[in-house]
Amino acid sequence: MRRPSRFSSFASVETRLHFRIDRERLSAASEESSETSSVSPVLGSQRNNTAGSSRRIGERFIILHYSPFKAVWDWVVILLVLYTGIITPYTISFLSDEDQKRTNLNAQAATRQFNRERTSIHALILIDVLVDMVFILDILISFRTTFVLKETNEVITSPILIAKHFVIDNWRRFGADILGALPWDILFYGNGSHSTMRLANCFKLARLLRLIEFIGNFQNSEYSSAVLVFLMLLFAIAAHWLACIFHFIAILERPNLLVKYSWLDHLAEKYEMPYLANDTLSGPDLKSKYLTALFFAMTSLTSVGFGNVAANTNGEKLFSILSQFFFFINKLLISSL
């Protein structure tokens, strides 16, 4: 019987050590794989929970287009649009003229103290700032309001799709909202003339484009009495606009007239409040000028024409012709409804 050599015994010992090391490595790898497999579902569930929670947070502030809040908010916006349609022409035509008078008084040291005692912050300025803030808030609400996809009649609640629909698909309304919501009178305050301030206030009239969509929905209403009231309101607003334009034409033409014969001069002569060359605040008061202009606009629209307030200058006569034409077109539109 052959005795094993020292080399063969050493090789067998080395082989057993390699087998033991391999078994330890395999057991360690299996333990790591089991731990990884047990941890990966937890990580996956955490990722899903995180994505779901972020999605829920994004959709938490979404406003449904048929919600009661959105219905009330739309009526508030429409009322503020009507307020803008009334106040903005009045500000451009009448209040801007009064501001220009106060500026002329401030230019002279003798009348600066007198103007400071009579000048106060007008309530309409504070109201206009609040209205501008509401229209800026309306743009933010539009970015969070759902809409119905026409192809599938599906209510879209994704914030990204809502923003894309509002900015790209409805770019006309988006541009009009941006143009009408910016506080242009505050941005141009102290940086321009009164003509620039009048132009800045004209940008607010872009809000009136919201009435087009409202009128289209309102005509489909079954309440005929409500439609009649709304048409009467539009007629009153049209008369208010014509009154403001009638006064604006007079204040533009009067400084260039060699003979003062505009309707403002006739009004000043009738009420014994003449315009004085050395007195900026002379002439008829603001209430008398507005009521007289509104009276002329109403008589022109209704074709009554009492004749006690007449168009004298060429600009006033042209305005009277256009207002009669406007009334004729308005009658045709109302009769077609």
C-alpha positions in Angstrom: 0.0 0.0 0.0 1.4 3.3 -1.1 1.7 6.1 1.5 0.4 9.5 0.4 3.0 12.1 -0.1 3.3 15.4 1.6 2.5 17.2 -1.6 -0.8 15.3 -2.2 -1.9 15.9 1.4 -1.1 19.6 1.1 -3.1 19.8 -2.2 -6.1 18.1 -0.6 -6.1 20.5 2.3 -5.8 23.5 -0.1 -8.7 22.1 -2.2 -10.9 21.8 0.9 -10.0 25.4 1.8 -11.1 26.6 -1.6 -14.4 24.7 -1.4 -15.0 26.3 2.0 -14.3 29.8 0.7 -16.6 29.3 -2.3 -19.4 28.1 -0.1 -19.0 31.2 2.1 -19.0 33.5 -1.0 -22.1 31.8 -2.4 -24.0 32.1 1.0 -23.0 35.7 1.3 -24.2 36.5 -2.3 -27.5 34.7 -1.7 -28.0 36.6 1.5 -27.4 39.9 -0.3 -29.7 39.0 -3.2 -32.4 38.1 -0.7 -32.0 41.4 1.1 -32.0 43.3 -2.2 -35.1 41.5 -3.4 -36.8 42.3 -0.1 -35.8 45.9 -0.2 -36.6 46.6 -3.9 -40.4 46.2 -3.5 -40.3 48.6 -0.6 -38.3 51.2 -2.7 -40.7 50.7 -5.6 -43.7 51.2 -3.4 -42.1 54.3 -1.9 -41.5 55.7 -5.4 -45.1 55.0 -6.4 -46.4 56.5 -3.2 -44.2 59.6 -3.7 -45.4 60.0 -7.3 -49.0 59.5 -6.3 -48.8 61.9 -3.4 -47.2 64.6 -5.6 -49.9 64.0 -8.2 -52.6 64.3 -5.5 -51.0 67.5 -4.3 -51.0 68.9 -7.8 -54.6 68.0 -8.4 -55.7 69.2 -4.9 -55.9 72.8 -6.0 -57.7 72.1 -9.3 -61.1 73.8 -9.7 -63.8 72.0 -11.5 -65.4 74.2 -14.3 -68.9 73.2 -13.1 -68.3 73.8 -9.4 -70.4 76.4 -7.5 -67.3 78.4 -6.7 -66.5 78.8 -10.4 -70.1 79.8 -11.2 -70.0 82.5 -8.5 -66.5 83.7 -9.6 -67.6 84.0 -13.2 -70.5 86.3 -12.2 -68.2 88.4 -10.1 -65.8 88.8 -13.1 -68.7 89.7 -15.4 -69.9 92.4 -12.9 -66.4 93.8 -12.7 -66.2 93.8 -16.5 -69.3 95.9 -16.6 -67.8 98.1 -14.0 -64.7 98.5 -16.2 -66.9 99.3 -19.2 -68.6 102.1 -17.2 -65.7 103.6 -15.2 -62.9 103.5 -17.7 -64.5 105.8 -20.4 -65.6 108.1 -17.6 -62.0 108.2 -16.3 -60.5 108.9 -19.7 -63.0 111.6 -20.7 -63.9 113.4 -17.5 -61.5 112.5 -14.6 -58.4 112.9 -16.8 -59.5 116.4 -17.7 -59.8 117.2 -14.0 -56.4 115.7 -13.4 -54.9 117.9 -16.1 -56.4 121.0 -14.5 -54.8 120.0 -11.2 -51.5 119.5 -12.9 -51.7 123.0 -14.4 -52.3 124.4 -10.9 -49.3 122.5 -9.5 -47.1 124.0 -12.2 -47.5 127.5 -10.7 -46.3 128.3 -7.2 -49.1 130.7 -6.6 -51.8 128.1 -7.0 -49.9 125.0 -5.7 -51.0 125.5 -2.1 -54.6 126.1 -3.2 -54.5 122.9 -5.2 -53.0 120.9 -2.3 -55.8 121.9 0.0 -58.5 120.9 -2.5 -56.9 117.6 -3.7 -57.6 114.3 -2.1 -57.3 110.6 -3.0 -60.2 109.7 -5.2 -62.1 106.6 -4.1 -62.1 105.3 -7.7 -58.3 105.0 -7.5 -58.5 102.5 -4.6 -61.3 100.6 -6.2 -59.4 100.3 -9.5 -56.4 98.8 -7.7 -58.7 96.2 -6.1 -60.3 95.4 -9.5 -56.9 95.0 -11.1 -56.0 92.5 -8.4 -59.2 90.5 -9.0 -58.4 90.2 -12.7 -54.9 89.1 -12.0 -56.3 86.5 -9.6 -58.7 85.4 -12.4 -55.8 84.5 -14.6 -54.3 82.3 -11.9 -57.7 80.6 -11.4 -57.9 80.0 -15.2 -54.6 78.1 -14.9 -56.2 75.7 -12.4 -59.7 75.3 -13.9 -60.6 72.1 -15.7 -62.0 72.0 -19.2 -63.8 69.4 -21.4 -61.9 67.9 -24.3 -64.2 68.2 -27.3 -63.0 65.0 -29.0 -63.7 62.6 -26.1 -65.9 64.8 -23.8 -63.4 64.1 -21.1 -62.8 66.4 -18.1 -59.1 67.3 -18.1 -57.6 67.7 -14.7 -53.9 67.7 -15.5 -52.3 71.1 -14.6 -49.9 70.9 -17.6 -52.7 70.2 -20.1 -54.9 73.0 -18.5 -52.0 75.5 -18.9 -51.4 74.4 -22.5 -55.1 74.7 -23.3 -55.4 78.2 -21.7 -52.2 79.7 -23.2 -52.0 78.0 -26.6 -55.5 76.9 -27.6 -57.2 80.0 -26.1 -54.4 82.4 -26.9 -56.8 85.2 -27.8 -58.5 85.2 -24.4 -55.1 84.7 -22.7 -53.7 87.8 -24.5 -56.8 89.8 -23.7 -56.7 88.8 -20.1 -53.0 89.8 -19.7 -53.6 93.1 -21.5 -56.6 93.9 -19.4 -55.3 92.7 -16.0 -52.1 94.6 -15.9 -52.4 97.9 -13.8 -51.3 100.1 -16.7 -52.2 103.4 -14.9 -50.0 102.5 -12.0 -47.1 101.4 -14.3 -47.3 104.7 -16.2 -48.0 106.8 -13.1 -45.5 109.8 -13.0 -43.7 108.6 -16.1 -45.9 110.2 -18.9 -48.3 112.9 -19.9 -52.0 112.8 -19.5 -52.3 111.5 -23.1 -50.2 108.5 -22.1 -52.3 107.9 -19.0 -55.5 108.0 -21.2 -53.8 105.4 -23.5 -52.9 103.3 -20.5 -56.5 103.3 -19.3 -57.6 102.2 -22.8 -55.8 98.9 -22.4 -58.3 98.0 -19.6 -61.0 97.9 -22.2 -59.6 94.6 -23.4 -61.6 93.1 -20.5 -64.8 93.8 -22.4 -63.9 90.9 -24.7 -65.1 88.6 -21.9 -68.6 89.8 -22.6 -68.6 88.2 -26.1 -68.5 84.7 -24.6 -71.0 85.7 -21.9 -73.5 87.1 -24.4 -73.2 84.0 -26.6 -74.1 81.8 -23.6 -76.7 84.3 -22.4 -78.7 84.3 -25.7 -79.3 80.5 -25.3 -80.9 81.2 -22.0 -84.6 80.3 -21.5 -85.2 83.3 -19.4 -86.5 85.9 -21.8 -87.0 88.5 -19.1 -83.3 88.2 -18.1 -82.3 88.7 -21.7 -84.4 91.8 -21.9 -82.9 93.3 -18.8 -79.4 92.5 -20.1 -80.2 94.3 -23.4 -81.5 97.3 -21.6 -78.3 97.4 -19.5 -76.2 97.3 -22.7 -78.2 100.2 -24.1 -77.5 102.2 -21.0 -73.8 101.4 -21.2 -73.8 102.4 -24.9 -75.4 105.8 -24.0 -72.8 106.2 -21.3 -70.0 105.6 -23.8 -71.5 108.1 -26.3 -71.7 110.7 -23.6 -68.0 110.2 -22.7 -67.0 110.4 -26.4 -69.1 113.5 -26.9 -67.3 115.3 -24.0 -63.9 114.0 -25.1 -64.4 115.5 -28.6 -65.3 118.9 -27.0 -62.2 119.0 -24.8 -60.0 118.1 -27.7 -61.5 120.7 -30.1 -62.1 123.6 -27.7 -58.4 124.7 -27.3 -58.0 125.0 -31.1 -61.2 127.0 -31.7 -60.8 130.7 -32.6 -64.4 131.3 -31.7 -65.6 129.3 -28.7 -68.9 127.8 -29.8 -68.8 124.2 -28.7 -71.5 122.7 -26.5 -69.3 123.2 -23.5 -69.3 127.0 -24.1 -73.1 127.1 -24.6 -73.4 125.1 -21.3 -71.1 127.6 -19.5 -73.1 130.5 -20.9 -76.4 128.9 -19.9 -75.4 128.2 -16.3 -73.4 131.4 -16.0 -70.1 129.6 -15.3 -67.9 131.0 -18.1 -64.4 129.8 -18.9 -61.8 132.3 -17.7 -58.4 132.6 -19.2 -56.6 133.0 -15.9 -58.7 130.4 -14.0 -58.1 126.8 -14.7 -61.0 125.6 -12.6 -63.5 127.8 -14.3 -66.4 126.5 -16.5 -69.2 124.1 -15.7 -68.8 121.6 -13.0 -68.2 117.9 -13.6 -71.8 116.8 -12.8 -73.4 119.3 -15.2 -71.1 118.3 -18.0 -71.7 114.6 -17.6 -75.5 114.9 -17.3 -75.7 117.2 -20.3 -73.5 114.8 -22.4 -75.6 111.9 -21.3 -78.8 113.8 -22.1 -77.5 114.4 -25.7 -76.5 110.8 -26.1 -79.9 109.5 -25.0 -81.8 111.9 -27.3 -79.6 110.9 -30.2 -80.1 107.2 -29.6 -83.8 107.5 -29.2 -84.2 109.9 -32.1 -86.1 112.4 -29.9 -83.8 115.4 -30.4 -85.2 118.2 -28.2 -82.6 120.6 -29.6 -81.6 122.3 -26.3 -78.3 120.5 -26.5 -76.9 120.5 -30.1 -73.8 119.6 -31.9 -72.0 122.8 -33.1 -68.5 122.0 -34.2 -67.5 119.7 -37.1 -66.4 117.0 -34.7 -69.6 117.1 -32.7 -71.7 116.9 -35.9 -69.7 113.9 -37.2 -70.2 112.2 -33.9 -73.9 112.9 -34.0 -74.1 111.3 -37.5 -72.2 108.2 -36.3 -74.3 107.8 -33.2 -77.5 107.8 -35.3 -76.0 105.2 -37.5 -75.0 103.2 -34.4 -78.6 103.3 -33.2 -79.9 102.1 -36.5 -77.6 99.1 -36.5 -78.5 98.4 -32.9 -82.2 98.3 -33.8 -81.5 95.8 -36.5 -79.5 93.5 -34.2 -82.2 93.6 -31.5 -84.9 92.8 -34.0 -83.0 89.8 -35.3 -82.7 88.2 -31.8 
